[in-house]
């Protein structure tokens, strides 16, 4: 029996049956625990870049997590946020860009390629948070198509978890949600990567569009319930703009299940045992973000989560090994997108043009 069905859930009945028979959700990530490298391996290499993804694969991940935007000329590019980050972006003059926002949607791919995203600004908050990031000068913003070619999921077995960076509160910053989702799905169809990908977002409008035009792609509903800087407050009910107009009655698992989502990815601090059990009973996988401390990893694994998103996949693999659980194999990149990489024993990925 499969806990998740096509169509609207009969929630109470489903919960009772699921508990009785002990069925498990169908995983879009395959068997085993899902080790997701956040933006590749954000703590070791410049985030959301080809070297970062290659490094994550050398460490061993089941899934590469990444963020996408759409350029002025309609190219899906890999970058976090709707604009360029001043702490990790340098202009053609070699200087870090000022704090004023530079929107991805305002620049063509050729213009975006002029920026160097291979180094963290010294003394910045980012640098203090991730002091082990190895600079790789000359690193450029990759396209989604280049990233798929590098990861080569049909060969490597490593999946892609793609987040649409879009906000209902800043509609002028990006393409509209339908056009945004369509652009991403078009790349996945063109490259044959649709069956190796999941689509995730805090802005569930892009997920609704994906359900309509590509129902075969599993959808990951991100949530952030912190009362400060959150897209949702715990006490809030009604139809938050992030939820694509759907009413929220206080239970995110029930809402996501009713939308036929595959995965709930909450901020890890928002998750408790009760909501985890509720979600899994309703047929959802639960993959919290972004979990970097081994004690938190160990606690959540003990609770029974289905995977974790982390800036430190090596740490997560160490925790899994300590529990006697299998870890993903190291996978070297081979000749993808005109690039090659190797995984030296005990070393790190080396990527060259």
ChimeraX attribute file (.defattr): number of C-alpha atoms within 10 A of each C-alpha:
attribute: neighborCount
match mode: 1-to-1
recipient: residues
	/A:1	12
	/A:2	10
	/A:3	21
	/A:4	24
	/A:5	15
	/A:6	8
	/A:7	10
	/A:8	11
	/A:9	20
	/A:10	12
	/A:11	14
	/A:12	10
	/A:13	9
	/A:14	17
	/A:15	18
	/A:16	13
	/A:17	16
	/A:18	21
	/A:19	15
	/A:20	9
	/A:21	10
	/A:22	11
	/A:23	16
	/A:24	18
	/A:25	21
	/A:26	16
	/A:27	17
	/A:28	18
	/A:29	23
	/A:30	11
	/A:31	10
	/A:32	14
	/A:33	22
	/A:34	22
	/A:35	27
	/A:36	31
	/A:37	33
	/A:38	28
	/A:39	28
	/A:40	30
	/A:41	30
	/A:42	23
	/A:43	24
	/A:44	20
	/A:45	28
	/A:46	25
	/A:47	28
	/A:48	27
	/A:49	25
	/A:50	28
	/A:51	24
	/A:52	27
	/A:53	30
	/A:54	30
	/A:55	30
	/A:56	33
	/A:57	29
	/A:58	26
	/A:59	26
	/A:60	23
	/A:61	30
	/A:62	27
	/A:63	29
	/A:64	28
	/A:65	28
	/A:66	25
	/A:67	24
	/A:68	25
	/A:69	29
	/A:70	31
	/A:71	22
	/A:72	18
	/A:73	12
	/A:74	16
	/A:75	19
	/A:76	25
	/A:77	23
	/A:78	27
	/A:79	27
	/A:80	19
	/A:81	16
	/A:82	22
	/A:83	18
	/A:84	21
	/A:85	20
	/A:86	20
	/A:87	20
	/A:88	21
	/A:89	21
	/A:90	24
	/A:91	16
	/A:92	11
	/A:93	10
	/A:94	12
	/A:95	13
	/A:96	20
	/A:97	20
	/A:98	13
	/A:99	10
	/A:100	10
	/A:101	12
	/A:102	16
	/A:103	20
	/A:104	25
	/A:105	22
	/A:106	16
	/A:107	16
	/A:108	15
	/A:109	21
	/A:110	10
	/A:111	12
	/A:112	21
	/A:113	17
	/A:114	15
	/A:115	23
	/A:116	22
	/A:117	28
	/A:118	23
	/A:119	22
	/A:120	26
	/A:121	17
	/A:122	12
	/A:123	10
	/A:124	13
	/A:125	12
	/A:126	15
	/A:127	17
	/A:128	12
	/A:129	10
	/A:130	16
	/A:131	14
	/A:132	12
	/A:133	20
	/A:134	15
	/A:135	14
	/A:136	15
	/A:137	13
	/A:138	14
	/A:139	17
	/A:140	18
	/A:141	22
	/A:142	19
	/A:143	23
	/A:144	24
	/A:145	19
	/A:146	18
	/A:147	22
	/A:148	23
	/A:149	20
	/A:150	24
	/A:151	26
	/A:152	22
	/A:153	19
	/A:154	14
	/A:155	10
	/A:156	17
	/A:157	18
	/A:158	23
	/A:159	26
	/A:160	26
	/A:161	23
	/A:162	22
	/A:163	25
	/A:164	27
	/A:165	24
	/A:166	27
	/A:167	22
	/A:168	19
	/A:169	10
	/A:170	9
	/A:171	11
	/A:172	12
	/A:173	18
	/A:174	23
	/A:175	18
	/A:176	15
	/A:177	24
	/A:178	16
	/A:179	15
	/A:180	23
	/A:181	22
	/A:182	16
	/A:183	17
	/A:184	25
	/A:185	21
	/A:186	14
	/A:187	18
	/A:188	19
	/A:189	12
	/A:190	10
	/A:191	15
	/A:192	14
	/A:193	20
	/A:194	20
	/A:195	16
	/A:196	21
	/A:197	26
	/A:198	23
	/A:199	24
	/A:200	26
	/A:201	22
	/A:202	24
	/A:203	24
	/A:204	27
	/A:205	23
	/A:206	27
	/A:207	28
	/A:208	21
	/A:209	18
	/A:210	23
	/A:211	17
	/A:212	11
	/A:213	13
	/A:214	17
	/A:215	13
	/A:216	13
	/A:217	20
	/A:218	25
	/A:219	28
	/A:220	26
	/A:221	25
	/A:222	21
	/A:223	24
	/A:224	20
	/A:225	19
	/A:226	14
	/A:227	12
	/A:228	9
	/A:229	9
	/A:230	12
	/A:231	18
	/A:232	19
	/A:233	15
	/A:234	14
	/A:235	9
	/A:236	13
	/A:237	13
	/A:238	12
	/A:239	13
	/A:240	16
	/A:241	17
	/A:242	19
	/A:243	23
	/A:244	17
	/A:245	12
	/A:246	15
	/A:247	13
	/A:248	16
	/A:249	13
	/A:250	14
	/A:251	13
	/A:252	19
	/A:253	24
	/A:254	19
	/A:255	18
	/A:256	24
	/A:257	24
	/A:258	18
	/A:259	19
	/A:260	22
	/A:261	22
	/A:262	23
	/A:263	29
	/A:264	24
	/A:265	25
	/A:266	21
	/A:267	19
	/A:268	19
	/A:269	14
	/A:270	14
	/A:271	16
	/A:272	11
	/A:273	12
	/A:274	8
	/A:275	16
	/A:276	23
	/A:277	18
	/A:278	16
	/A:279	24
	/A:280	26
	/A:281	24
	/A:282	29
	/A:283	28
	/A:284	29
	/A:285	25
	/A:286	26
	/A:287	25
	/A:288	25
	/A:289	22
	/A:290	20
	/A:291	21
	/A:292	17
	/A:293	13
	/A:294	16
	/A:295	11
	/A:296	14
	/A:297	25
	/A:298	16
	/A:299	11
	/A:300	22
	/A:301	18
	/A:302	10
	/A:303	13
	/A:304	15
	/A:305	21
	/A:306	23
	/A:307	24
	/A:308	26
	/A:309	26
	/A:310	26
	/A:311	27
	/A:312	24
	/A:313	28
	/A:314	19
	/A:315	16
	/A:316	29
	/A:317	21
	/A:318	14
	/A:319	18
	/A:320	19
	/A:321	12
	/A:322	11
	/A:323	12
	/A:324	9
	/A:325	12
	/A:326	12
	/A:327	21
	/A:328	20
	/A:329	15
	/A:330	16
	/A:331	23
	/A:332	24
	/A:333	25
	/A:334	19
	/A:335	14
	/A:336	15
	/A:337	16
	/A:338	11
	/A:339	15
	/A:340	17
	/A:341	22
	/A:342	18
	/A:343	19
	/A:344	11
	/A:345	7
	/A:346	7
	/A:347	11
	/A:348	17
	/A:349	23
	/A:350	16
	/A:351	18
	/A:352	12
	/A:353	8
